[in-house]
Amino acid sequence: MTASRKMTFGVIVGTRGFFPGHLAKTGREEIISVLEAAGAQAIVLSPEESRHGAVQTYAESQLCADLFKKHAEEIDGIIVTLPNFGEERGIVDAIRLSGLKVPVLVQATPDRSDDMTIADRRDSFCGKTSCCNNMMQYGIQYSLTTLHTEALTSPEFKADLEWFSAVCRIVKGLKNLRIGSIGARPAAFNTVRFSERILETNGISIEPIDLSEILGRINRMKDTDDAAQAKLAAIKSYVSTSGVTAEALLKMAKLGAVIDAWMKETAVSITTVQCWNSLEENFGVVPCTLMSMMSNNLTSSACEVDVCGAISMHMLALASQTPSALLDWNNNYGTDPNKCVCFHCSNLPKSFFAPAPVMDFQSIIAGTVGKDNTFGTCVGRVKAGAMSYARFSTDDRRGVIRGYTGAGKFTDDPLETFGGAGVVEIPKLQKLLKYICREGFEHHVAANFSDVSTAVDEAATRYLGWESYCHEKAEE
């Protein structure tokens, strides 16, 4: 897995002249300290550039906007902090003039009920409302903290900052996203049809390549090729390959090396791969372990050319900075209405399993094409832990992207089966399943060991302009 990346926030410190200026000074110092403690960088005016480094006048809005423009490529989101009432016009002008289209979080510092004198009263409780009103007038999308007022050093703001960071990573990570689509959609999987044009309208591009081109490059690659041998070593260090033939492992290695080179050549970030049954019949392996390795490295890879499934995986991975898997809503679990079995053949990331997975053959396809042509799955039991799930799809009839997300958990309930499988527990699961079926969503769902569903929902609805249902979301 890759390391968590450092977040960068543009910070606007709001102030108003007839409110205590020392609050703006300490508020600026405090937000910088809090962000640095969280491993983030603050792009904010200095006390030399404006009074206390805050924004009040139009001239200060221009200075702030110019600063943000200089760091536009770095800035993931904007945090508006109100240590006192704040000048709402200065804040919204700074955002508008910057030209940034990034998530915005509005935070207001609470007053102390035992310190409400003219020298120290903040009134940020009221100022936040005025600031949000002006953002609405200016057409600026914004997010709110859990509590109307929160101290910057409070546990509530710490949690909100983590949540907002996840929102920012999703929005930035989907901007100009390029998805590699390897092979054609299997004929039997009408469920994963999608609209490339709707995705393009939303800034997401598809880079297709025919499976024959991949196989042609493999045929021209020598067994001793450095890239193939390096991939072979990576496979063997990633998963136990005991019982898998050397011939099959070399085929996988060459397939992986060709895909890696093509991804670099075309600058795609995530992939989908045709599996059933062309690779098995025409090449003699399954790509599951290679896809598992990619997903485990946060470059999500979805099977059956499920492009929208890959996007859903990527959203969860961006939010949590941990690997995602694509699973089937597959079986009931006994008579428990809130539990089910999620399964795939499998290409699940190694981090999903406990104990460690092993490489095996694809049990379902083997009956058709023969066991020796289906080695390469990454199988085992999904470990217990927190779970976020998501599914977004293009709605061709309405020209929109819509989906759902929510939280649950993987359990340690007993389960004896094949492939990669786990038992999932979700509150009011039957309600969710009815929603999925009534709305005509796919049988595939992205899953992640995290609790980021509300961040996914916020990013989708507030900043991406997508429709989203957040299952059993706590009332705000």
NORFENJO-V265657 format. One record per helix or strand. SS is the DSSP state (alpha for helix, beta for strand). FROM is the first residue (numbers start at 0). TO is the last residue. If there is no record, write none. Layout:
ss=(SS:SS)
from=(FROM:FROM)
to=(TO:TO)
This chain:
ss=(beta:alpha:beta:alpha:beta:alpha:beta:alpha:beta:alpha:beta:alpha:beta:alpha:alpha:beta:alpha:alpha:beta:alpha:beta:alpha:alpha:beta:alpha:beta:beta:alpha:beta:beta:alpha:alpha:beta:beta:beta:beta:alpha:beta:alpha:beta)
from=(7:20:40:50:54:57:76:87:102:123:142:154:176:189:195:203:210:225:239:245:269:277:287:300:306:323:338:349:352:357:362:370:374:384:399:419:428:443:452:466)
to=(13:36:42:52:54:69:81:97:107:137:143:173:181:191:200:208:218:237:239:265:272:281:295:302:319:331:343:351:352:360:368:372:381:394:410:424:438:447:463:469)
